[in-house]
Amino acid sequence: MLNDIIIAMLWSISPFGEAKVGIPYGMFQGANIYLVLASCFLANLLVFPLMIFFLNSMNSQLLKWPQYKKAAVYVARKAKNNSGDKIKRYGFWGLVIFVMIPLPGTGVYAGSIATYLFKIERRKAFIANTIGIFISSLIVWGMTLLTMKGMA
């Protein structure tokens, strides 16, 4: 069971799934549903400070490498196109909504990149990301519960 929680948390930190994958993984493995929710939410929340640290401290150095620069420009364009209007128009709540939608291309990674690109004040952005991640986690958790009950 502890292994399942750890793997669920690793999925929740991963840019390939976040809590959108970690929560269902942990629940379908039979782990305690409340522990899965809490641990995956907290693991996903860890991404924001890690991404902001990375973007502030290492991004400019890595941009010197053509392969990294090409990928970074692609991700930045995608983040601006997907979130730019919402965040510019609605500010804090736009960021909350963008992060909370449990679909690919949204979430804390995209929210962190948007924070960096749009130079949003870090404390407000952290709170917006926290609220968005929490709501997204609750949506995924609830949908997973309904799916599990439907399978029973």
C-alpha positions in Angstrom: 0.0 0.0 0.0 2.8 2.5 0.8 4.4 1.7 -2.6 1.1 2.5 -4.3 0.9 5.9 -2.5 4.5 6.7 -3.4 3.9 5.8 -7.1 0.7 7.9 -7.0 2.7 10.8 -5.6 5.3 10.4 -8.3 2.6 10.5 -10.9 1.3 13.7 -9.2 4.7 15.4 -9.5 5.2 14.2 -13.1 4.5 16.5 -16.0 3.0 13.5 -17.7 0.1 13.2 -15.4 0.0 15.4 -12.3 -2.7 14.5 -9.8 -5.0 13.8 -12.7 -3.2 10.5 -13.1 -1.9 10.0 -9.5 -5.2 10.1 -7.8 -6.9 7.5 -10.1 -3.8 5.3 -10.0 -3.7 5.3 -6.1 -7.4 4.7 -5.8 -7.5 1.9 -8.3 -4.6 0.2 -6.5 -6.8 0.0 -3.4 -5.1 2.6 -1.3 -7.0 4.7 1.3 -9.0 7.2 -0.8 -8.5 10.0 1.6 -4.7 9.4 1.9 -4.5 9.3 -1.9 -6.3 12.6 -2.2 -4.2 14.3 0.4 -0.8 12.9 -0.7 -1.4 13.5 -4.4 -2.6 17.0 -3.8 0.4 17.9 -1.7 2.8 16.2 -4.2 1.2 18.2 -7.1 1.5 21.4 -5.1 5.2 20.8 -4.7 5.6 21.4 -8.5 5.0 25.1 -8.2 8.0 26.1 -6.1 10.2 23.7 -7.9 9.2 25.0 -11.3 9.5 28.7 -10.2 13.0 27.9 -8.8 14.0 26.2 -12.0 12.6 29.0 -14.2 14.3 31.7 -12.2 17.6 30.0 -11.7 18.4 27.7 -14.6 16.2 28.6 -17.5 18.4 31.5 -18.8 21.5 29.3 -18.7 19.8 26.4 -20.5 18.4 28.7 -23.2 22.0 28.8 -24.6 21.5 25.2 -25.8 19.6 25.1 -29.1 17.6 21.9 -28.3 16.4 23.3 -25.0 15.7 26.7 -26.5 13.5 25.2 -29.2 11.5 23.2 -26.7 11.2 26.1 -24.3 9.9 28.4 -27.0 7.4 25.8 -28.0 6.2 25.4 -24.4 6.1 29.1 -23.8 4.0 29.7 -27.0 1.6 27.0 -26.0 1.2 28.3 -22.5 0.6 31.9 -23.8 -1.9 30.6 -26.4 -3.8 28.4 -24.0 -3.8 30.6 -20.9 -2.9 34.2 -22.0 -6.3 35.6 -22.6 -7.9 34.0 -19.5 -5.1 35.2 -17.2 -4.9 38.7 -18.7 -8.7 39.1 -18.6 -9.5 37.5 -15.2 -6.1 37.8 -13.4 -6.0 35.7 -10.3 -9.2 33.9 -10.9 -8.2 33.2 -14.5 -5.1 31.5 -13.3 -7.2 29.5 -10.8 -9.6 28.4 -13.5 -6.8 27.5 -15.9 -5.0 25.3 -13.3 -8.2 23.7 -12.0 -9.4 22.3 -15.4 -8.4 18.6 -15.3 -7.4 18.3 -18.9 -4.0 17.8 -20.6 -2.1 21.1 -21.1 -3.6 22.6 -17.9 -2.4 22.2 -14.4 0.4 23.4 -12.2 3.2 23.0 -14.8 1.3 25.3 -17.2 0.2 27.6 -14.3 3.9 27.9 -13.2 5.0 28.7 -16.7 2.2 31.3 -17.1 3.3 32.8 -13.8 6.8 33.2 -15.1 5.9 34.4 -18.5 3.3 37.0 -17.4 5.4 38.0 -14.4 2.6 37.4 -11.9 3.4 38.1 -8.3 4.6 34.8 -6.8 2.6 34.7 -3.6 -0.7 35.4 -5.5 0.2 32.9 -8.1 1.0 30.2 -5.5 -2.4 30.8 -3.9 -4.1 30.6 -7.3 -2.3 27.4 -8.2 -3.1 25.9 -4.8 -6.8 26.6 -5.1 -6.7 25.4 -8.7 -4.9 22.2 -7.9 -7.2 21.5 -4.9 -10.3 21.9 -7.0 -8.9 19.8 -9.8 -7.9 17.1 -7.4 -11.4 17.1 -5.9 -12.9 16.8 -9.4 -10.6 13.9 -10.4 -11.1 12.2 -7.0 -14.9 12.5 -7.2 -15.0 11.2 -10.8 -12.7 8.3 -9.8 -15.1 7.4 -6.9 -18.1 7.5 -9.3 -16.2 5.3 -11.8 -15.2 2.8 -9.1 -18.8 2.6 -7.8 -20.0 2.1 -11.3 -17.6 -0.8 -11.7 -18.7 -2.5 -8.5 
